[in-house]
Amino acid sequence: MKYLMAVTGALLLLFVIGHMVGNLQIFAGREAINRYGQLLHASGELLWAVRLGLLAVVVLHLGSAVKLSLDNKAARPVAYAEYKPLGSTYASRTMLMSGLIVLAFIIFHLLHYTVRAQAVNLTGQDFEAFKEALPNGEHRHDVYKMMIVGFRNVWVSAFYALGVGLLCLHLSHGASSLFQSLGWKNDAYRPGLDRLARVLAVVIFLGYISIPVAILLAYGKDL
């Protein structure tokens, strides 16, 4: 179970980084982010294969985490009289809880920007109708407008910040512990890996949160 959770966690970490790099193209302007979105959707069956693969990875990661948690509880059915954690961080003690909350955030995020359900965007606008006219007379989905309009809502941006914050709290421990689970961590470079995981979590948080913050501060106001 630990091997499974480590491998699936590594795959999800790579996706989180790649998704952040793709989203940050919004700062390169409308053409860059819309071209990126067009490229993704042009892949057709490949895109759906990736989506289904990611869904399977998420299910396996969460399932292995729940199984390990239940096994740990079964191994000690009687609780400590007084619980005083030693050597563990808040992030490590709340991995399952933060993981479940992040799952709820991911579902909301998918409904918001992938499914583009009007019930969750809180703007009253139909994101599916956002189109950009191309010089050849064709149209493509206006990802730039969708992101600007979506994050202009302070409640959406606040929930996004909360979700990304919990994700990065999760990663601050998970990115390092996956090496432990795979047996690639020893006392010599344990501190370095732990620090690297925390730095990576901060970088990812700042990268993701920079988008709604910039939009709330009037980036894209000329839309």
Beta strands, then each sheet from edge to edge (+ up, - down):
strand 1: 131-133
strand 2: 139-141
sheet 1: 1+ 2-
end
